[in-house]
Amino acid sequence: MTAELVRGQNHTLPQTRLEIRVSAGTPVVAGATLGDERGTVRGVEWIAHPGSPQLPGLEVSQQAAADHRLAVDLEALPAGAHRVTVLLALPVGAGGPVRFGAVPAPFVSVTGLDGTEIATFTLTDLDAESAVSALELYRRQDAWKVRAVGQGYAGGLAEMLADQGVTDPAALAGSIQEAVTRGLARSVAPPPPRTPEADRVRHATGSADHRPTTPPPAAPEPPEPLADPATIGPAHTTQPHTTQPHTASGPAAGGPSAAGASAGGPINYAHPRRQHAAPPSPPPAAPPAQPGQPAQPVAGDATGWSMDERLYNQIWGMFEDLARAAAAYRSAVDFAESRMDQELDRALSDPRNRIGGAGDRAREAARAKRDELASRAREALDRDLAQLAAEAAVVEPALPAAYAGWGNPVWHAHRIPMEIPMALRIGDLHLPERTDLRIPLLVRLPLERGMWVDSGRAASESAALMDTDRLRRLAMETAVAHAARLLAVYPPGEFAVHVIDPAGSAAGPLAPLVEAGVLAGPPAAGPGGVASVLAHLTRRVDLVQMAVRARAADSLPPDLDTGEQLLVVNDFPHGFDDRAVTQLRYLADEGPAVGVHLLMVADREEASAYGPVLDPLWRSLLRITPVADSHLADPWVGHAWTYEPLTIPPGSRVLEQVLAAVAEARRASGR
């Protein structure tokens, strides 16, 4: 049975050798990009387009046409490729339409080699866009799925390629359009239909139609991509810290196994920057599923060098799956409502239906159809949510301390590590479709941006109902808990916490840090204390920046602490003059690159006297709240996610135990 997809919906692929058929009312350019497990395109060698139509396991048309057939062999894709995104664009300078809104909606179908349709998708609601990401084939838990994307780009090919992470997208878009222009003089006919005999020949030679039988040369492994730190999506930035883990999704560039991996040979899992480390153990195998049932979830069922990295990637995979599933459900419900409205308008526009019972019957039929479509969408959503809930139930108990909530027993046996983890959990995220399904919100370490705990009553409806003093205390307790988690996951002496509390109003929440003796110094109070701490950290940023630029790390003063530094600021802007505000903005902008980070507890409305001068400061920080608030958006479909701060179970002494372990580890290491 063919799955008729709506935007955001996915469907399991029963086979890996496929055709993707495109039918448009005007000639379009068809291409495809490959993405790794993070969805990143590693380079131009992972892009199939008219100027370079063939990749291992993928072939696209060399010309613009109203009908296309793309050949895909998912098992023959290059090592490390986990996604195939099908792209459509209108040719430039051909005298045709310049936007998809002026042509019939393109229709895309995924078929088997025998022509049997597996899934279809009609790209509706396009207007000024001249390029669109149509479909995505992606691997999830050792199975391939197809997802209807339908993301349009008014900026055309260049904007679409830039969104895929391609370097110099404008130049590549120009070369693609130039290749299309060269072929416009030739008439384009759809490929001939497949025949059983041709498929047997293709299968015997191991190549797609019209593809040379000689395998292409292996492409070199490009450097790891940089991520935009402004999203809450997974950031995969290569950090300068020597103990930072990296993904080993394929052989090293120029390594001895590069050719073998691309040609389908054995993969060398040796980490390119850990030459003497043992190869990682594979993820545990999932129990065999019953016929017709989804595979049983397994913790660590994702790619990665270590178990921590596999869990990290699995959590972000769950995050994306939940976002896409909810988007598909909402889109289907909106479609059902829109269809009902259209049917009612058509029925009631006929005067004959306004008398007798014809109008009532038309309304009942339209509503029944609406209810049926919405019910089917809810069934699909419930199925996806049940699978994700089962996966979350397996993953949560397996999380290391850095990824676990305070209630996880792993914290009671926590030992201060000798190298920092990949990420730190700072809260949970959920959607209204199922509020009990929580996805951990992880931020990469070392921190790429500071955090701001909003203590204002305008932060959310829950905050507006709370007493101001209680809300501020809760915000400071949240900041203290985050500081304690950071101290607990860093090696002894490699993370220091400074506190500015100008009026001394946070003495109660700060007591656990002060009593454990884990702060770099007493909380700074008054204008003098504020100036002293800011001057100290500003000097550190200046010296480290100069040493990095001059490549003279040995010239740093011996008393300079080169470990990561966290500055916790309470009650901003109380106690801050113009000079102090300027220094704080400087630390927010320049500090993260050299290991100085901000954790502010503030009410933005109280800082309004400074005007727009502080807007860059707020924008540079990740806003979190001490109470639940729906203010974070995912980078895929833009849902408003409800953020839940991590809370310590009532009566638990876990915070004191963790801080005591930090203090003991420091004494043992002499730092």
C-alpha positions, 0 to 999 in steps of 0.5 A: 500500500502506498503511503501518501505523505504530508510535510514532516511525515516519515515512512519505513522503506522496505528495500534499499534499491530505489527510484525517486521519480519527480513529476513537475509542470515545468523543467526543473533541476534535480539533485541530491546531497549526502549527509553524515549522521548529523546531517552535514554535507562533508563537501562537494564530493557528496553532492550529485547534480547535473554537472556531477551526476554520479556518486557511489549509490546515487545517480541524478539527471544531467539536464533540466526536465519536467520528469526525473528518475533518480537511482538510489542504492542505499547500501552502496553509499559512501561510508559515513553517509546516513542521509540522502536529501533530494533537491529541486530547483528552477533553472535560471535564465531559461525563460521559464518560471522563476518561482514554484508558486507559478507552476503546478505543485511538483509530485515526488514518489519513491518506488521499488525497481519494479515501479511499485510505489512505496511513498508519495509526496505532493509539494504544496504551499510553495510560493516565492521559492525557486528551490526546495528540499523535497524528500529525505532518506535517512537511517534510523536504528539500522533501518532506512526511512523516507521523510517528506520535507518540502522546505522551500528557499526563496534564495534559490540553489545558493540558499538551499546549499548554504542551509545544507552546510556547503562551503561557497554555495553561491559558486557551486549553485552557479556551476550547477546552473551553468551545466544546466544551461549548456544542456538546455538545447538538447531535448530531454526525455524521461528514462525508459521504463525498467524491465526485469531483464535490465534489472537482472543485468544491473544486479549482476554488474552491481551498477545503476543504469548508464553507470560505468562499472568501474568504481569511482575513486575514493574522495578524501575525508573533509574536515569536521564541520562547524556548527552554528552555536545560535541554535539548540540543535546538536552542536558538533564543533571541533574544540581545541581542548585535547581531551575533547571527543570526536566522531569517528564515522569513517576513516581518516583523510588520507589514511590507509583505509580511505579507499577501502571504505569508499569501495565497500571494503572493510572500515578502519575504525582507528580514531584519526587523533587517537593513534594508540587507542583501541577501536570502539566496541560496536553498539549492542545488538537489538533483540530481534523484532517480531514480524510487523513490529518495530525493532526493540530500542537499545541504549547506544544504538547510534554511531560514535567513537565511545558509548557516551558519544553514541548516547549523545547522538541517539538523544539528538536523534530522538529529539529530531524524530519527536520534532518531525513526528509532531510536525507531521501530525500538526500538518495532517490535522491542518490539512484535514481542517483546510480540506473540510473548509474547502468542501463546505465552501463548495457545498454551500456555494451551491444554492440548491444545497441551502434548502432541505437537508442537502447542506446538513448532509454535506457538513456532516460528510465533510466533518466525518472526513476531517475526523477520519483524517485526524484520527489516522494522523493521531494513530500514526503519531501515537505509534511514533510516540510509543516507540520513542517512549520505549527508547527513552525508557531504555536510554535514560537509565544508561546515561552517564552522570553528565547526561543524567538528571539529578534523580538518576542513581548514577550521581550517587556513585559519581567520581570526578572524571579525568577528562571532560565529557562531550556534553552536559544536560541542562534540562528537559524538553517536551511537546504538548502532544505528550508531556511525559515524553522528555528529551534531555537538553544537552549542550556541548562542552567546553561551553560555546556560549554562556547561559542566562537564568531569567529571574523575571516574572514576565518569563512565563505564566508560571513565573508571573504567578510566583512571588518575586523573592521566591522566583529570584531565589529559585533562579539562583538555586538553578544557577548553583545547580548548573555550576555544581554539575560543571564542577563535577564533570571536569577533571580536578582543577580544570574548572573554576567558579567565580561569583558576583553577588553585589548585594549579598542577596544570594547567600542562601542559595550559594551556601552549598558552594561556599561551604564545600570550598569549591569557589575560586574565592568568596562571592564578590560584593559591592562595586569594588568586588564587582570591579575586582572580579571583572578586571581579573577575568578580563585580564585573563582573556586578554593574556590568553588571546595574545598568547594564542595569536602569538603562539607563545603559550609558554609566555603566560604568567605562571600564576594564570589559571588556564583552566575553564572559568565560569562567572556567576552573576546575580542581580544584574545590573545591581552594582554595575557601572558603565565600565563594568557593563562594558567588561561584562559584554566583552567577556560574553563576546570574547570569553568563550573562545578562551575558556571564560563563560557567563552564567547570569541570573537577571531580570531583563526588564530591570536592565532596561535602563541601559537601553539597547546597549545590552541587547547583544549581551542577551542575544549571546546567551542561552536563555533558560528559566527556573520554571517551565517555559515554552521558549526554545525552538528546534532547528528542524521545524521550529516547534516551541518546546517547553523547557523543564529545568533540572530539579533536585529530588525533595530531601535529597543530599545529592548536591552536597555529595557531589560538591564534597566529591569535587572538593576531595578530588581537588585535595587529592590532586593538590589543586 
